[in-house]
Amino acid sequence: MIIASLGFLAAFILIFSRVPIAIALSVVGFVGFAFMTNVTPSLTMLAFAAKDSSMSYTLSVIPLFVLMGNFIAGAGISGDLFRAARASRATCR
């Protein structure tokens, strides 16, 4: 119970000292897990978490969505789409 309280206190101190929340919680989780087990399993857990999040389908779709938007804007299709949407809105009234 004391270790958990120290973890919460450390997390709040890091967050209130303007460390980004994700980094603060990652550091506290890594140090806490290393304290409870050993450094080697903590590094293994950190490596698997990084691999799993980078191989996520959801995170791989976001850059492709932005790339498609850049292609559409570069080709000038976006202006045509806005004009078509504005024309269809005017005829609906």
C-alpha positions as CSV (number, residue, x, y, z in Angstrom):
1,M,0.0,0.0,0.0
2,I,2.9,2.3,0.8
3,I,4.5,1.6,-2.6
4,A,1.3,2.4,-4.4
5,S,1.0,5.7,-2.5
6,L,4.6,6.6,-3.4
7,G,3.8,5.8,-7.0
8,F,0.8,8.1,-7.0
9,L,2.8,10.8,-5.3
10,A,5.6,10.5,-7.8
11,A,3.2,10.6,-10.7
12,F,1.5,13.8,-9.3
13,I,4.8,15.5,-8.7
14,L,6.0,14.8,-12.2
15,I,2.7,15.9,-13.7
16,F,2.6,19.1,-11.7
17,S,6.2,19.8,-12.6
18,R,4.9,20.0,-16.2
19,V,6.2,16.7,-17.5
20,P,3.8,15.3,-20.1
21,I,1.3,12.9,-18.5
22,A,2.2,10.0,-20.8
23,I,5.9,10.3,-19.9
24,A,5.2,10.8,-16.2
25,L,3.0,7.7,-16.0
26,S,5.4,5.6,-18.1
27,V,8.4,6.5,-15.9
28,V,6.4,5.8,-12.7
29,G,5.1,2.5,-14.1
30,F,8.6,1.4,-15.3
31,V,10.3,2.3,-12.0
32,G,7.5,0.7,-10.0
33,F,7.6,-2.5,-12.0
34,A,11.4,-2.6,-11.9
35,F,11.2,-2.2,-8.1
36,M,8.7,-5.0,-7.7
37,T,10.4,-7.5,-10.1
38,N,13.8,-6.6,-11.7
39,V,15.1,-4.3,-14.4
40,T,15.2,-7.0,-17.1
41,P,11.5,-7.8,-17.1
42,S,10.8,-4.1,-17.0
43,L,12.8,-3.5,-20.1
44,T,11.1,-6.4,-21.8
45,M,7.7,-5.0,-20.9
46,L,8.8,-1.6,-22.2
47,A,10.0,-3.1,-25.5
48,F,6.8,-5.1,-26.0
49,A,4.6,-2.1,-25.2
50,A,6.5,0.0,-27.8
51,K,6.3,-2.7,-30.4
52,D,2.6,-3.3,-29.8
53,S,1.7,0.3,-30.0
54,S,3.7,0.9,-33.2
55,M,2.2,-2.1,-34.9
56,S,-1.3,-1.1,-34.1
57,Y,-3.7,-0.9,-37.0
58,T,-5.4,2.3,-35.6
59,L,-2.1,4.2,-35.4
60,S,-1.0,3.1,-38.9
61,V,-4.2,4.4,-40.5
62,I,-3.8,8.0,-39.2
63,P,-0.7,8.8,-41.3
64,L,-2.3,7.3,-44.4
65,F,-5.4,9.4,-43.8
66,V,-3.2,12.6,-43.7
67,L,-1.3,11.5,-46.8
68,M,-4.6,11.0,-48.7
69,G,-5.7,14.5,-47.6
70,N,-2.5,15.9,-48.9
71,F,-2.9,14.1,-52.3
72,I,-6.5,15.4,-52.6
73,A,-5.5,19.0,-51.7
74,G,-2.5,18.9,-54.1
75,A,-4.7,17.7,-57.0
76,G,-7.2,20.4,-56.4
77,I,-10.1,18.0,-55.8
78,S,-10.9,19.4,-52.4
79,G,-12.0,22.8,-53.9
80,D,-14.3,20.9,-56.4
81,L,-15.8,18.9,-53.5
82,F,-16.5,22.1,-51.5
83,R,-18.1,23.8,-54.5
84,A,-20.3,20.7,-55.1
85,A,-21.3,20.5,-51.5
86,R,-22.2,24.2,-51.5
87,A,-24.2,23.8,-54.7
88,S,-26.1,20.8,-53.4
89,R,-26.9,22.6,-50.1
90,A,-28.3,25.6,-52.1
91,T,-30.6,23.4,-54.1
92,C,-31.9,21.6,-51.0
93,R,-33.4,24.8,-49.5
